[in-house]
Amino acid sequence: MQADHQCPDAWALMGHVKYLTGDIQEAKSCYERTLAFVADASEMHSIYLRLASIYLQEGQFQSARDTFLMACRCSPSCVSWLGVGIACYRLCDLTDAEDALTEANILDNMDPEVWAYLCLICLQTGRQLEAEQSYKYALKLNLQDMELLAEINQLQQDLGFGNPQY
């Protein structure tokens, strides 16, 4: 099969194939190449989300934030705003993180990861009752991310509040 190297859709498709086969670095390269074109690929939202997720995994939080924001401009979703919130939290920008997570929560108030990050922000900002409520919601909605849960539990232990069991 011959691909047109000047076609953003071809690069996007190659990025998706590489992403799904686990070749994350090559996927990242293809997605970045897709974004470099003047014309957009036909489906930009998934490209933004996957590229931003790769940036998050690599600890490139500013690039992740910027790319998730592009996804929000293209087609706002709980996932795109959650990504902005996570990136801002990791950049220690708690105000923007909370704003983004609030947007995510408006779009889907049943996402346990949103509640977990809201809990972290409330812990960091000394809001005990809100931290406890957010924590309860994250658990009630069956938070699956054990690393995130451990991070919350460690911060609760360090601060001495935020877990209703204390």
Number of C-alpha atoms within 10 A of each C-alpha: 2 5 10 9 10 11 14 24 19 17 24 25 18 19 27 22 16 18 20 11 10 11 13 18 13 16 26 22 15 25 26 17 16 25 18 11 13 8 11 14 18 9 13 19 19 15 24 24 21 21 25 30 23 19 20 21 11 10 14 16 22 17 17 27 27 17 23 30 21 19 24 20 12 14 12 17 19 21 21 30 27 24 30 33 29 27 28 24 23 17 16 13 14 20 14 17 26 24 16 25 29 20 21 25 22 13 15 14 15 16 19 23 24 29 26 24 25 28 29 25 24 22 25 16 12 14 14 20 16 16 28 20 17 25 28 19 21 23 15 11 15 13 18 12 11 9 9 15 19 11 13 22 17 12 17 22 13 9 13 12 19 27 21 13 6 8
